[in-house]
Amino acid sequence: MEISHTLGLCYCSNTGLTGSSMKYFVSMDKQTFIQALINCKSAGMNLASIRSQEEQKNLEIFLKRNGYNDKDGYWLSGMNLGNGTYFWASSGDPLTYKKWLPNQPENTRPEISTSRRENCIQLVFNNKSSQEFGWNNLFCKRKLLYICQVIM
């Protein structure tokens, strides 16, 4: 993936890491979760991980200001391996901050058919409030836009 085939760019001032800022790139192409991970890595970035309320807010502001409002949402790097415990695939770190939509996550239990299991995290507008983003778990083979990030 080349940067020229992504759209957005954002410098968010505080990542929680001393002296660093975040740069986000929003894809123009829809891919499965695994392909999104690969595309971000191939471009020298990671599929986005949100580690704080401030990062969530900064990303939401960036998406809204730049007209990113795809109704299908965007892949983040959060996932689980079918046991219900979510982690950031880009780093292997567990989720410490969460912004699940109401009644989420769902359909993650091992007894659910793998064709219905929802193990990957989607950033999407809250259906009840189109002004706010939240997290939904979704079938990983679904094709969505995705957000890559670089910590500067």
VEXTI-995886 format. One record per residue (C-alpha): chain; x, y, z; residue in three letters. Coordinates in nm, 2 decimals. Each point is the difference from the previous one (the first is absolute). Layout:
BEGIN
 mol      X      Y      Z type
   A      X      Y      Z  ALA
...
***
This chain:
BEGIN
 mol      X      Y      Z type
   A   0.00   0.00   0.00  MET
   A   0.14   0.34  -0.09  GLU
   A  -0.08   0.31   0.19  ILE
   A  -0.14   0.16  -0.32  SER
   A  -0.29  -0.25   0.02  HIS
   A  -0.10   0.11   0.34  THR
   A  -0.19   0.32   0.09  LEU
   A   0.02   0.14   0.34  GLY
   A   0.28   0.14   0.21  LEU
   A  -0.02   0.12   0.36  CYS
   A   0.25   0.11   0.25  TYR
   A  -0.15  -0.06   0.34  CYS
   A   0.20   0.16   0.27  SER
   A  -0.01  -0.24   0.30  ASN
   A   0.03  -0.37  -0.03  THR
   A   0.09  -0.06   0.36  GLY
   A   0.36  -0.06  -0.10  LEU
   A   0.23   0.28   0.10  THR
   A   0.09   0.23  -0.29  GLY
   A  -0.19  -0.20  -0.27  SER
   A  -0.30   0.07  -0.23  SER
   A  -0.22  -0.22  -0.21  MET
   A  -0.03   0.01  -0.38  LYS
   A  -0.31  -0.18  -0.15  TYR
   A  -0.06  -0.10  -0.36  PHE
   A  -0.35  -0.11  -0.11  VAL
   A  -0.02  -0.24  -0.29  SER
   A  -0.20   0.05  -0.31  MET
   A  -0.04  -0.37  -0.06  ASP
   A  -0.20  -0.25   0.20  LYS
   A   0.18  -0.31   0.12  GLN
   A  -0.05  -0.29   0.24  THR
   A   0.15   0.04   0.35  PHE
   A   0.31  -0.21  -0.08  ILE
   A   0.07   0.18  -0.33  GLN
   A  -0.04   0.33   0.18  ALA
   A   0.27  -0.11   0.25  LEU
   A   0.22  -0.10  -0.29  ILE
   A  -0.05   0.32  -0.20  ASN
   A   0.08   0.22   0.30  CYS
   A   0.32  -0.20   0.08  LYS
   A   0.10   0.00  -0.37  SER
   A  -0.01   0.38   0.02  ALA
   A   0.21   0.02   0.31  GLY
   A  -0.30   0.06   0.23  MET
   A  -0.23  -0.19   0.23  ASN
   A  -0.37  -0.05  -0.01  LEU
   A  -0.13   0.25   0.25  ALA
   A  -0.03  -0.07   0.37  SER
   A  -0.18   0.23   0.24  ILE
   A   0.15   0.01   0.35  ARG
   A  -0.18   0.29   0.17  SER
   A  -0.31   0.21   0.00  GLN
   A   0.21   0.29  -0.14  GLU
   A   0.12  -0.21  -0.29  GLU
   A  -0.36  -0.10  -0.08  GLN
   A  -0.11   0.36   0.02  LYS
   A   0.28   0.13  -0.22  ASN
   A  -0.06  -0.27  -0.26  LEU
   A  -0.38   0.07   0.00  GLU
   A   0.07   0.37  -0.05  ILE
   A   0.23  -0.07  -0.29  PHE
   A  -0.24  -0.23  -0.17  LEU
   A  -0.30   0.24   0.04  LYS
   A   0.20   0.31  -0.11  ARG
   A   0.13  -0.18  -0.31  ASN
   A  -0.34  -0.15  -0.11  GLY
   A   0.08  -0.36   0.09  TYR
   A  -0.35  -0.14   0.07  ASN
   A  -0.01  -0.33  -0.18  ASP
   A  -0.31  -0.18   0.14  LYS
   A   0.19  -0.33   0.01  ASP
   A   0.26   0.14   0.23  GLY
   A   0.38  -0.07   0.02  TYR
   A   0.22  -0.28   0.11  TRP
   A   0.21   0.05   0.31  LEU
   A   0.26  -0.25   0.11  SER
   A  -0.20  -0.14   0.29  GLY
   A  -0.10  -0.37  -0.02  MET
   A  -0.04  -0.32   0.21  ASN
   A   0.08  -0.36  -0.08  LEU
   A  -0.35  -0.12   0.08  GLY
   A   0.04   0.00   0.38  ASN
   A  -0.16   0.34   0.05  GLY
   A   0.32   0.17   0.12  THR
   A   0.09   0.29  -0.23  TYR
   A   0.35   0.12  -0.08  PHE
   A   0.17   0.24  -0.26  TRP
   A   0.13  -0.22  -0.28  ALA
   A   0.25   0.27  -0.10  SER
   A   0.18  -0.03   0.34  SER
   A  -0.14  -0.30   0.18  GLY
   A  -0.10   0.23   0.29  ASP
   A  -0.33  -0.06   0.18  PRO
   A  -0.27   0.27  -0.03  LEU
   A   0.02   0.24   0.29  THR
   A  -0.24   0.26  -0.14  TYR
   A  -0.33  -0.11  -0.15  LYS
   A  -0.28   0.18  -0.17  LYS
   A  -0.25  -0.28  -0.09  TRP
   A  -0.34   0.09  -0.13  LEU
   A  -0.29  -0.12   0.21  PRO
   A  -0.03  -0.38   0.01  ASN
   A   0.34  -0.05  -0.15  GLN
   A   0.21  -0.21  -0.03  PRO
   A  -0.22  -0.28  -0.11  GLU
   A   0.02  -0.33  -0.20  ASN
   A   0.35  -0.08   0.12  THR
   A  -0.05  -0.33   0.19  ARG
   A   0.17  -0.31  -0.13  PRO
   A  -0.33  -0.19  -0.02  GLU
   A  -0.13   0.25  -0.27  ILE
   A   0.06  -0.12  -0.35  SER
   A   0.32   0.15  -0.14  THR
   A  -0.20   0.14  -0.29  SER
   A  -0.19   0.22   0.25  ARG
   A   0.28   0.07   0.25  ARG
   A   0.09   0.37   0.03  GLU
   A   0.36   0.03   0.12  ASN
   A   0.13   0.33  -0.15  CYS
   A  -0.06   0.36   0.11  ILE
   A  -0.17   0.25  -0.23  GLN
   A  -0.01   0.37   0.08  LEU
   A  -0.35   0.12  -0.11  VAL
   A  -0.25   0.27   0.06  PHE
   A  -0.24  -0.07   0.29  ASN
   A  -0.34  -0.08  -0.16  ASN
   A  -0.18   0.19   0.26  LYS
   A   0.23   0.31  -0.02  SER
   A   0.16   0.06  -0.34  SER
   A   0.22   0.26   0.17  GLN
   A   0.20  -0.26   0.20  GLU
   A   0.22  -0.29  -0.10  PHE
   A   0.01  -0.33   0.20  GLY
   A   0.14  -0.35  -0.03  TRP
   A  -0.18  -0.30  -0.14  ASN
   A   0.14  -0.35  -0.05  ASN
   A  -0.05  -0.14  -0.35  LEU
   A   0.08  -0.30  -0.22  PHE
   A   0.37   0.04  -0.10  CYS
   A  -0.06  -0.09  -0.36  LYS
   A  -0.23   0.29  -0.06  ARG
   A   0.16   0.27  -0.22  LYS
   A   0.03   0.35   0.16  LEU
   A   0.21   0.31  -0.03  LEU
   A   0.28   0.00   0.25  TYR
   A   0.21   0.24   0.20  ILE
   A   0.38  -0.03   0.01  CYS
   A   0.21   0.19   0.26  GLN
   A   0.36   0.10   0.07  VAL
   A   0.12   0.12   0.33  ILE
   A   0.24   0.29  -0.06  MET
***
